Amino acid sequence: MSRSGISAVVNPADRYIIFKFRGVLSGKDMLDATAEAYAGLDEPWMYNRIYDLRSFINVVHVEDLKALIRQWEDIVGRRHAPMRFAMVTDDPVRLGRAKAYAPMFPYLDVGVFPTLAAAIAWLKEENVDHPEREGLGHA
C-alpha cells in the first residue's frame, strides 16, 4: 500500500507492518493509511507495528493519538493480543514526546529505535530487551 507521503509494507511471515511517513501529513492521513493496511488482514490484532518517522516533518498531536487508539479498538474489538509498537526516529524531541505518550497505550509494548533494522530485530525477538531500544514500558 502506498499513498502520497505514506507507504505501508506488510510482512506476513513475521507479522508486522512498517509504515513510513514522509513530509507533512495530517492525523487523518495516518488514520486512513492504518485502516487501509489493516483492512486486508485476517487477524490484524496479531500484527506488530513500526512507524518510521525519520522523514516525517510535522508532529503527531494528542488528538491524533487518541483517534489511533479508538481506531485500533474498532479494528480488534475485544481481542487485545500483546502487541509491540516500534517507532524509528533520531530526533530527541520525538523521543521525548513518545515517552510522554506511551502511557496512552496500556496494551502496547512501545520502543523507540534509531534505525529500522534495530526496530525490526526487536519485533522479531522473543526477549523484549534490545541494546538500541529506548524502552517506554508496558512489557
C-alpha positions as CSV (number, residue, x, y, z in Angstrom):
1,M,0.0,0.0,0.0
2,S,1.3,3.4,-0.8
3,R,-0.3,6.9,-0.8
4,S,1.3,10.3,-1.0
5,G,3.8,10.6,1.8
6,I,3.0,7.2,3.3
7,S,4.0,3.7,2.5
8,A,3.0,0.5,4.3
9,V,4.7,-2.8,3.9
10,V,3.1,-5.9,5.4
11,N,5.4,-8.8,6.5
12,P,3.0,-11.7,7.0
13,A,5.8,-14.2,7.9
14,D,6.9,-12.2,10.9
15,R,3.5,-10.5,11.4
16,Y,4.4,-6.8,11.4
17,I,3.6,-3.7,9.3
18,I,6.1,-0.9,8.5
19,F,4.6,2.5,8.0
20,K,7.0,5.1,6.6
21,F,5.9,8.6,6.8
22,R,7.4,11.4,4.7
23,G,6.8,15.1,4.7
24,V,3.8,16.9,6.1
25,L,0.8,14.7,6.9
26,S,-2.4,15.1,8.8
27,G,-3.7,12.8,11.5
28,K,-6.4,11.8,9.1
29,D,-3.7,10.7,6.6
30,M,-2.2,8.4,9.2
31,L,-5.6,7.0,10.2
32,D,-6.6,6.3,6.6
33,A,-3.2,4.6,5.9
34,T,-3.5,2.5,9.0
35,A,-7.1,1.5,8.3
36,E,-6.2,0.6,4.7
37,A,-3.3,-1.6,5.7
38,Y,-5.1,-3.5,8.4
39,A,-8.3,-3.9,6.4
40,G,-6.7,-6.6,4.3
41,L,-5.5,-8.8,7.2
42,D,-7.4,-11.7,8.6
43,E,-6.1,-11.2,12.1
44,P,-4.9,-7.6,12.4
45,W,-4.5,-7.8,16.2
46,M,-1.7,-10.3,15.6
47,Y,0.5,-7.8,13.7
48,N,3.1,-5.6,15.4
49,R,3.6,-2.1,14.0
50,I,6.5,0.1,13.1
51,Y,6.2,3.9,12.4
52,D,9.3,5.2,10.7
53,L,9.2,8.9,11.4
54,R,12.7,9.9,10.3
55,S,11.3,11.8,7.2
56,F,8.1,12.9,8.9
57,I,8.1,16.7,9.2
58,N,5.2,17.7,11.5
59,V,4.2,16.4,14.9
60,V,1.6,13.9,15.9
61,H,-0.9,15.6,18.2
62,V,-2.6,14.1,21.2
63,E,-6.0,14.2,19.4
64,D,-4.4,12.1,16.6
65,L,-3.1,9.5,19.0
66,K,-6.5,9.3,20.7
67,A,-8.0,8.7,17.3
68,L,-5.5,6.0,16.5
69,I,-6.4,4.3,19.9
70,R,-10.1,4.4,19.0
71,Q,-9.4,3.1,15.5
72,W,-7.3,0.2,16.9
73,E,-10.1,-0.7,19.3
74,D,-12.6,-0.7,16.4
75,I,-10.3,-2.9,14.4
76,V,-9.6,-5.5,17.0
77,G,-12.7,-5.4,19.1
78,R,-12.1,-7.3,22.4
79,R,-9.1,-9.2,21.1
80,H,-6.0,-7.5,22.6
81,A,-3.1,-9.7,21.9
82,P,0.2,-8.4,23.2
83,M,1.5,-6.1,20.6
84,R,4.8,-4.3,20.1
85,F,4.8,-0.8,18.6
86,A,8.2,0.4,17.4
87,M,9.0,4.0,16.4
88,V,12.1,4.8,14.4
89,T,13.5,8.3,14.9
90,D,16.7,10.0,15.6
91,D,15.0,13.2,16.8
92,P,15.4,13.8,20.6
93,V,12.1,15.8,20.6
94,R,10.1,12.9,19.1
95,L,11.7,10.6,21.6
96,G,10.6,12.8,24.5
97,R,7.1,13.0,23.1
98,A,7.0,9.3,22.6
99,K,7.9,8.8,26.3
100,A,5.1,11.2,27.3
101,Y,2.5,9.5,25.1
102,A,3.4,5.9,25.9
103,P,1.0,5.6,28.9
104,M,-1.9,6.2,26.5
105,F,-1.3,2.7,25.0
106,P,-1.5,0.3,28.0
107,Y,-1.9,-2.7,25.8
108,L,1.3,-2.0,23.8
109,D,5.0,-2.6,24.5
110,V,6.5,0.5,23.0
111,G,10.1,1.0,21.9
112,V,11.9,3.8,20.0
113,F,14.9,2.9,17.9
114,P,17.5,4.9,15.8
115,T,17.3,2.5,12.8
116,L,14.7,0.5,11.0
117,A,16.9,-2.6,11.3
118,A,17.0,-2.3,15.1
119,A,13.2,-1.9,15.3
120,I,12.6,-5.0,13.1
121,A,15.1,-7.0,15.1
122,W,13.2,-6.1,18.3
123,L,9.9,-7.1,16.8
124,K,11.3,-10.5,15.9
125,E,12.9,-11.2,19.3
126,E,11.3,-13.2,22.0
127,N,13.1,-11.1,24.6
128,V,11.9,-7.5,24.6
129,D,15.3,-6.1,25.5
130,H,17.4,-4.8,22.6
131,P,20.6,-2.8,23.0
132,E,19.4,0.1,20.8
133,R,15.9,0.3,22.4
134,E,14.7,3.3,24.2
135,G,12.2,1.4,26.3
136,L,8.9,3.0,27.0
137,G,7.3,0.3,29.0
138,H,4.2,-1.9,29.3
139,A,6.1,-5.2,28.7
